[in-house]
C-alpha cells in the first residue's frame, strides 16, 4: 500500500493564490488540507468550493487568526487521526514552488524524519527580497543555531515534510509555540528525539500576490519564544 501524503496550507487572506497552489499539489496526487483563520477576503468560502468538487481536499475553519503553530498542530492532529504517513507544511502564497515538493517528501521518507526545504544550503536561494529581509532571516537562523545548538542552516523554513513517526514521538501536546517560532521548535524537538533532519535546496520566491502578514511584533515574540525554548531544554 502506498504512503499517504497530506499537504497543509494555513491561510489568512490567500484568495489570490490558493486555487493555483491547490491545483498544482493535487496534480501530484497528494491530498490537501486548508486551515483558514476566518480570512476576511473570502479565502474560506473559496476553499470550501474547491473542496466540494474534490474528495482529496478538505478545509478546517478556525474563528480567528490564532497563530501559524496552532494551525499546523490542529492540522497534524487531524492528519494523524486520518492515517496519513507524511505530512507537509507549505505556504499558500506561491513562495514555495511545487516543483520542490517531491524532493522534500523523498528526504523525509528516506531519512525517516524531517525533510526541510532550505534556502541556505548549496543551490538554495531567495528571490525578490531586499537586503533588510535577507539580513533578518539570516540573523534569525544564526540566532537559533547558536542558542539551541542546531547544525541546521534554515531552521525557520516553512516548507517541510514530517513522517508520522516524528510527530507521534514529539507529541503535539508538548509543543509550546503558537506563532512562527513553531518552525524552529519542531526542528529542535525532532533532533532531540533522535530523528534526521535532511535539508533540500529550494528557490524561495517572495509571495506571488498579496502582502506579507508577519509583523515586527510577531518577530520579536518569536525570538523570545526561542529563548524560552532554550530555558525549557530540561523538560
N, C-alpha and C positions, 0 to 999 in steps of 0.2 A: 504494500500500500504506500503511495507517495506521500511525502510530508506536506502538511497543510500550512500555507503561509498567510498571515493576516497583516496587511499594511494599514497602519493607523495614521489618519490625518486629523490632528487637532485644529479646529478652525475658529476664528473670530474675524468676521468681515473678509471672507475669501471668495465671495461670489464671482469675482472676475476670473479667478484661476481654477476653481475647484473642478469644474466639469472636464477640462482638458487633462488635469492631473489624474483624475479617477479613470478616465478613458484609457490613458496610456498604461496605467498599472493593471487595469483589468485585461488589457490586450496581452499581458504577460501571463495571465491565468491566475493571478493572485486575488484573494478576497480583500475587500476594503471595509474599514470601519471609520466613519467620520464622527468625531466628538465635537459637537458645536456648542459653544458657550453663549447661546441666545444672541447670535450676531444680529445687530440692527439693520444690516444691509440685505437681509434675506437669504443668507447662506444656508440656514437650517431648512427652510422650505424647498430650496433648490436641491439640497442633498436628499430630502425625502422624495422628491420627484424622481431623481436618478435611481434611488433605491427601490422605488415601486416598480421600476422596469427591469431590475437586475437582482436576481437572487443572491449574487455574490457580493452584494453591498448592503451595509446596514448603517444606521445612524443612531448615535447616543446623544440625546439632548440634555443640556445642563442649564440651570436657571440663570446663570450669570458667568462672567469671566472669573473663574476660580483658580487659575494658575495652570501652567503647562504641565508641571509634575503631577498634579492631581488628575489632570485629563488623561495622561498616559497610565497612571495607576488604575484608574477606572476601566480604561480600555483593555489593559493587560489582564485584569481580573476576569473580564468578560471573555476575552480570547482564550484564556486558560480553561475556563469553565466549558467552552465550546470545543475544546480538544485541539487547538492549533499547536503546531510543533515549532514554528518560527514566527516571531512577532517583530514587526518592523516599525520604527519611528521614521516619519518622513514629513517634511513641511509641504503644505498645500499651495504655497505661494510661487512655485516654479523655480525656487532657488536650488532645489535638489533635482538633478537630472535622472530621469527614469533609466537612462542607459547604464547608470552605475549600479542599479539595484541588483541585478544578478550576481555581480562580483561580491557585493556586501553580504548577500544571503549565503553565497558559497563560503565566504570567510567564516561566518558563524557556524555553518554546518560542518565544515571540515575542521575547524578549530575547536568545536564543541563548546563554544562560549559566546563571545560577543564579536560581531563583525562591525567595524567602525569606519564610516566614511570620513577620511581625513584630508583636510586642506593643507596640512603642514608636513607631509611626507613627500618623498621624491615623486614627481609627476602630479602632485596635488596643487591646486591653485585657487585663487579667488578672483572673480571678475566683477567689476563695477563698484568696488569700494574705494573710498578716498583714504588718504593717509591716516586720518584720525581713527576710522573704524578698524583699519588694519592693525594699528598700534594697540588699540583697545583689546581686540581679540587676541593678538599675540601676547600682550601683557597678562590677560586673564588666564591664558593657558600656562604661562610661566609661573604665575602665582599659584595655580592649582598644583602643578607638578612639584614645586618647591615645598609648599605647605603640606601636601598629602603624600609626598614621596612617590609620585607616579611616574613611570617611564613612558607615558603616552604623549604623543605630540599634539593631539587635538581632543582634549578632554571635553570640550564644550560642543562638539559636533552633535547636531540633532538628526543626522542621517545614519541610522544604525539598525542592526538586526540582532535579536536575542534568541537563543534557544530556550525552550520552555524550562529546561533544567536549570538555567541560570536564574530565571525569575522565581522558580519554586525554591531554589536553595537560598536565595537572598531573602525571600519572604517580603511581599509587598507591604505588609503591615508595619515593617521596620523602617520604611523609607520616610525621612523627615522633611524632605524638600518638596515644596508645593510649586515653586516657580522654576526658572530656567536653570538653577543650580542642581535640579534633578539630574541633568545630564552628567554632571561631574560626580554626583553621589553614586549614580549607578555604575560608572566605571570603577570608582573606588570600591564599592561593595562587591562587584564581580571579581576583581583582582583579589580582594581579601578572602573571597570564598574559594579561591584556587582555580578560577576559570581563565582561559586565554582570552586576551583582547587583541584581535588582529586588525591592524589599520590598513584600509584600502584607499588608494589615492582617488580623490574626486575633484572635479572642477565645480566650485561653488559659485553660482551666478546670482547677483543681487536680485531680489524679487522681480518678477516679470511685470506685475501690476499691483496697484495698491501701495500702501505705506507701511513701514515697519511699525510694530506695536510694542517694541521694547523701549521702556522709559529709563532715564538715568536713575530714578528711584529704585526700579527693579534691579538694575545692575548693582547698585550699592547693597541692596538687600541680599542679592545672590553672593556677593563677596563675603558678607558677614556670615552667610549660611555655610560657606566653605570653611571658615574659621571655626564655626560651631561643630562642623563635621570632624575637624581635626581634634578638637577638645573631647569629642564624643567617641573617639577612637577605641576607648576601652570597653565599649558596651559589649 
